[in-house]
Structures are given as C-alpha cells and as structure tokens.
Amino acid sequence: MADEKAPEAFGLSRHVAEAELEEEHGGESSVKSKLSGLLWHGGSAYDAWFSCASNQVAQVLLTLPYSFAQLGMLSGILFQLFYGLMGSWTAYLISILYLEYRTRRERDKADFRNHVIQWFEVLDGLLGRHWRNAGLAFNCTFLLFGSVIQLIGCASNIYYINDRLDKRTWTYIFGACCATTVFIPSFHNYRVWSFLGLVMTTYTAWYIAVASLAHGQVEGVAHSGPTRIVLYFTGATNILYTFGGHAVTVEIMHAMWRPQKFKSIYLLATVYVLTLTLPSASAAYWAFGDALLTHSNALALLPRTAWRDAAVVLMLIHQFITFGFACTPLYFVWEKLIGLHDCRSLCKRAAARLPVVVPTWFLAIIFPFFGPINSAVGSLLVSFTVYIIPALAHMVTFRSPQSRENAVERPPRFAGGWTGAYVINSFVVAWVLVVGFGFGGWASITNFVQQVNTFGLFAKCYQCPPHLAAPPPMALAPAMPPAMAFNSTGLFAPVPAPAPAPSPMMHFFHHHHRHHGRHGL
C-alpha cells in the first residue's frame, strides 16, 4: 500500500507485519515502534470493524429522527432492520468479489504492496472496462457528496453552540479544517481515529435517547407520520443511505493483514449500529413528534446543556474523521490519475490531493440542505453504488459453472448456496431499483427542489432559528416632536406612518415560509 510501512501480502499475519515494520525502522526504539503500531498501523479484524461501524453511522445519526417523523415509528424501525440486513449482504458480496479479484491477480504474480485496490479495479479485472467505468462514476460521485454531507453536518452542528457566525461561514472554516485529511495516507492509518469516532457516536446516540426521554413529550405533541407519499419515500431513502456506507469496503479490506476475515465484519458492525440508531431515533420521535419535520438535525430540539454541547463537539470531531473516510478513496483515484499513487513522499501526495477537497467545499456551500441531501444521495447514488452494482456484478461474475466451481468463496449454506444467492441478488436489484431509485428518487428530488426554491442556492443559514433581527425601536427624546425625526442631513423630516400590523395568521405564515420553507424540511 502506498506510503505504508507494514507490508500487505495476502494473508500476512500480524506478527510478521510487525516484525517487518520494526526491521524497516532499522532497529529504532521498540517503544516508538510499538506506539506507532498501537495508534497508526491498524490492519486487524478489530480495526476493520471499528472503521465499518464508525463510517456507517456518522452524521446520519442526527437525521434519523427526522426520517422517523416522515415514516412513522413502525416503518422507521422496520426499514432500519430491513436495510441493515440488505446492506450487510451487499457488503459481503463486495468482499467476495474483492477476494476473487485479488486471488486471480496474485496467481499472476501481481504485487499490491504499493498499490491500494479499489472497487472500480475489481470490476475492471472481473467484468471489463464498461463495468469499471460505471463503478468509478457512481462510486466517486457518491463519495464526493458523502464528503459534502460531512461538511454540511459540521456547520449545522457547530451553529447550535455558537450562532454568532452563520452556517455558511462555518462551512468555510470546517472545509479548511477537513482539508488536513490529505495527510492521512490510507485506511491502514485510521486505527485510533476509527476507535475514537465510534466512541463519539455512541455517546451522541445515547445522549439523544436519554435526553429525549428526560425531556418528555412536548406539549401537544403529534405523531402523524406518514402523511404524504413524498415524505414517506424521502425518509426511506435516508435510511437506505444510512446502511449504504460500504462504498469504502474494498479500501478497508485492503488495509487488513488478513482480508479473508472481513466476511462477517460488516454484519457485526451493523448490529452494533442498530443499538445506537433505533433507541435514539425512537426516543427523539416520541418526545418531539412532528416538530422534527422542521428540524432535520435532532440536536436543534434538545435544550442547551453541557451534555448537548459535548455531543455537538464530539460529532464535529467524528465528522472530520468521516470526511477522511469518504475522501480517502477519492484521493487514491486522483493519485492514480496523475501518477503519484506509488510516491513515498507523504508531503508530495498531500499537496497533490488538495484539488480533491475544493469541489467538495464548493458543493457544500451551494447545497447546505442538511437532511434532504442525504435522501437525494441515497436514492440516486447509494442505490447503484452499494446495492445494485454489487448484486449484478456477483451474478455476472459467477454465471458460468466453471466460475462457480473455481470460486475462492462460495455463498453460505444458510443463504441457499448459489441458487439462494441468485434469488437474493435478484430481489435486491429489483427492490432497490423500484423502491430506492424509482420512488425514492422521485420523492427525494421533489423534496430537494422544494428546498432550493424556498432557500435558494448558497443559502446563508439553512433552517436557522430567527434571531431578534429587528432591534426594539429607540425611544424618542422628549423634546423630539412625535411625528418628526432626523434625516441623513441632520434636519427634521416627517416619519412615515406605520404600516398596519399584520394579522397573527399572516405573521405565522410569513415566519414559517421564510425560515422553514413550505414544509420545513
């Protein structure tokens, strides 16, 4: 792997890797080597589990209560369980295709010590350039918008601690901060970050659950979801996006010392993630109900306390980590394009990666729609990237009896062997194509266009609570005639008659339309 000190021969044991690592250091202090290995060089199954779980939950944790308000409690829970299983299955398919590709290449004496295998290369090696092009286009676009979503989430979260700056300004600031991820060589070096990221989301999830229950139901709470088909499928595609975080599966597997151990890792990570998402989303929806429809970030409704501020800060750090998760595969693609992927100089590679950050930064400023953008990305990009293409690729790769006979990994017996795998894959393709991409795409784009029409592009502060924008009128000096005031020349000028006060209904409509949009999503 490029710029990595621990070799990654297929099936290399941890002990051999550590021994070669120490040898490369030329007999340096063993304490320094062990500390570097502890914090920096991670390639175990545990590291992969932390990476998968940390990358999967991320900032979408804050938008799941919003999805529950769109779907209703029962549908929200069922969709999480259903898409969690479906996502685990397609992550398993990706891992099988990776092992098949790598085994074939290593039989031809290919060496991947200074090269990170990526999903589009797996498709190219197994199915040809047309599959490679499709995989590259969908995967890169999804990861680009995945990075955009992290920047939007950073600005949305920090605003609830410090609202002296608007969200757009915070996006500028965090874009610069997240650009520092160019210095992290690969997923092999995310050991401590993956661990800390999962700790942070665990705290935030249980804070939302406990704080919502302690807060209790707001006065007049209503749980009317689902009310509209557009909202229903928008919420469903957000959950599709939640469990579609395995677009970086190949890169995480390649960072492992023994990639064969990955097969069940994503499923175990999903099980843990469900212990975070189900309690937090259910409790927040129970407490706030339909109010979540106008607050796509659940933290906006919880009272400001030290506990909430801690959750915001931890999520900010985690979103920085997840930005790196999403951008690192893009860095690899860019390095390969410009011929620097095998460069040993970390500084040269970091400088070369910077152009990848710029479009991410720019798109986050154009489309700051926290919540709706998750659904749009889920329906249009995640549906193909991590559901449809892997299922189709698995069926096509093993369509012949000879390929099935020589397969490195065969489908598990509990799934029904090859026949069962084909049935499951066909169902995944049909379901995601019709429900995820079809209905979900229509609903998500409809909702997204509403946000653009309501707030416009480059929105300065999306879903911000109204400040006391107009200061109270200054009392006139006693000597000032009641109908006169100074004009710009310092002379008296008549004061225009005040406009008639709007009715309470008109005031509510104007306030609601201006700050929350027609539907407040």
Secondary structure as GFF3:
##gff-version 3
##sequence-region A 1 521
A	DSSP	alpha_helix	14	24	.	.	.	ID=ss1
A	DSSP	alpha_helix	30	39	.	.	.	ID=ss2
A	DSSP	alpha_helix	45	57	.	.	.	ID=ss3
A	DSSP	three_ten_helix	58	62	.	.	.	ID=ss4
A	DSSP	alpha_helix	64	71	.	.	.	ID=ss5
A	DSSP	alpha_helix	73	107	.	.	.	ID=ss6
A	DSSP	alpha_helix	119	127	.	.	.	ID=ss7
A	DSSP	alpha_helix	129	158	.	.	.	ID=ss8
A	DSSP	alpha_helix	167	178	.	.	.	ID=ss9
A	DSSP	three_ten_helix	179	183	.	.	.	ID=ss10
A	DSSP	three_ten_helix	187	189	.	.	.	ID=ss11
A	DSSP	alpha_helix	191	215	.	.	.	ID=ss12
A	DSSP	alpha_helix	229	242	.	.	.	ID=ss13
A	DSSP	three_ten_helix	246	248	.	.	.	ID=ss14
A	DSSP	alpha_helix	249	254	.	.	.	ID=ss15
A	DSSP	three_ten_helix	259	262	.	.	.	ID=ss16
A	DSSP	alpha_helix	265	288	.	.	.	ID=ss17
A	DSSP	three_ten_helix	289	294	.	.	.	ID=ss18
A	DSSP	three_ten_helix	298	300	.	.	.	ID=ss19
A	DSSP	alpha_helix	306	338	.	.	.	ID=ss20
A	DSSP	alpha_helix	346	366	.	.	.	ID=ss21
A	DSSP	alpha_helix	372	377	.	.	.	ID=ss22
A	DSSP	pi_helix	378	388	.	.	.	ID=ss23
A	DSSP	alpha_helix	389	397	.	.	.	ID=ss24
A	DSSP	alpha_helix	401	405	.	.	.	ID=ss25
A	DSSP	three_ten_helix	413	415	.	.	.	ID=ss26
A	DSSP	alpha_helix	417	431	.	.	.	ID=ss27
A	DSSP	pi_helix	432	439	.	.	.	ID=ss28
A	DSSP	alpha_helix	440	455	.	.	.	ID=ss29
A	DSSP	beta_strand	484	486	.	.	.	ID=ss30
A	DSSP	beta_strand	492	494	.	.	.	ID=ss31
A	DSSP	alpha_helix	504	516	.	.	.	ID=ss32
###
